[in-house]
Amino acid sequence: MRKIGVLTSGGDAPGMNAAVMSIARSAAKYGMPLVGIKRGYNGLLRKSTSLGDDLQELQLDTVLDIADQPGTYLRTARCLEFLDPMWREVAVSTLRAMEIDGLVVIGGDGSFQGARLLCEMGIPCIGIPGTIDNDLAYTEMTLGYETAVQVCTEAIRSIRATSRSHDRPHVVECMGRHCGDIALKAACATGSEIVVVPEVPWSVEEVAAKLNRQIAKGNTRATIVLAEGCWESMAPFDMYHFLTSHGKECFEGEPMSANRFASTMKRMCGMVEVRSTVVGYTQRGALPVAKDSAFAFEAGNLAVRLLRDGVSNQVIGVKEGKVFYTPIEDALKAKKNFRRDLYDLVNEM
């Protein structure tokens, strides 16, 4: 390997900068120049008007101080054009013109699919899992997941304090489009009474019954933690008819949301008030916790060593607490093991 590249793709995640810093340090150790590709795969497609807006040589003095910064120094974006073989040829041409012999891809499953396709075209690639959702089944943790859980845990603890003060239940929405790991772990960490995730089918009436049981026991400040993608597994519910018939303005065809769900719980459970909070992008934009930063450091070093040793088409992860690597194909085929035991434990009261 004479020169390697690195890109961050998909949603940004705490720890991405720490991984880039580690890659830069390791590349310098082995005497390999490093090129940062900006805005994910878009940088390889040369979409900008100048070369410097797409590609940047990363010197150690440039990136040594970014490890603790939130977001991603290289920026990120999704790139639908990369699905087109013609555009992938452009990407390969860019890499070869820049004399980049190998690529480290930091991102989620879509980013790994892109890395796999580049490997098929003769570009050695190594993937590092960067997604707060923890939705890659082959690894126990992904970059940013532990930070997202910590952000949600701190938010829920603060919310539960004010819920106790006012004797009112609260609905808290965490991120997690197709994976409820953040919501589940944060609910466990805070002693929340109800958790709703996309992996388990549920109904509005079922959650209202659970909340009513809490109220009947004297718990008037229960917390319902939702994963943002939980609406996909919700049983049909005529929100428009229910809310309008109970005096709440609503427009036909509106989707369910944390705020409307809280309004529904208020009316189904006879509470004076049920409030809602969406934790939102604070989960992505937070400073990485130590566990994410330490994983980023080890993963970045391993990625560079693998490329140096001629190993390609692999992704890095954590198994039984130890960093390891496995073929991209195997990683993408792995099935997620949702912790139903913990889900039932939170909801059984």
Buried (B, 14 or more C-beta within 10 A) or exposed (E): BEBBBBBBBBBBBBBBBBBBBBBBBBBBEEEBBBBBBBBBBBBBBBBBEEEEBBBBEBEEEBBEEBBEBBBBBBBBBBBEBBEEEEBBEBBBEBBEEBEBBBBBBBBBBBBBBBBBBBBEEEBBBBBBBBBBBBBBBBBBBBBBBBBBBBBBBBBBBEBBEEBEEEBBBBBBBBBBBBBBBBBBBBBBBBEBBBBBBBBBEBEBEBBBEBBBBBBEEEBBBBBBBBBBBBBEBBEEBEBBEBBBEEEBEBEEEEEBBBBBBBBBBBBBBEBEEBBBBBBBEBBBBBBBBEBBBBBBBBBBBBBBBBBBEEBBBBBBBBEEEEBBBBBBEEBBEEEEEBBEEBBEBBBEE
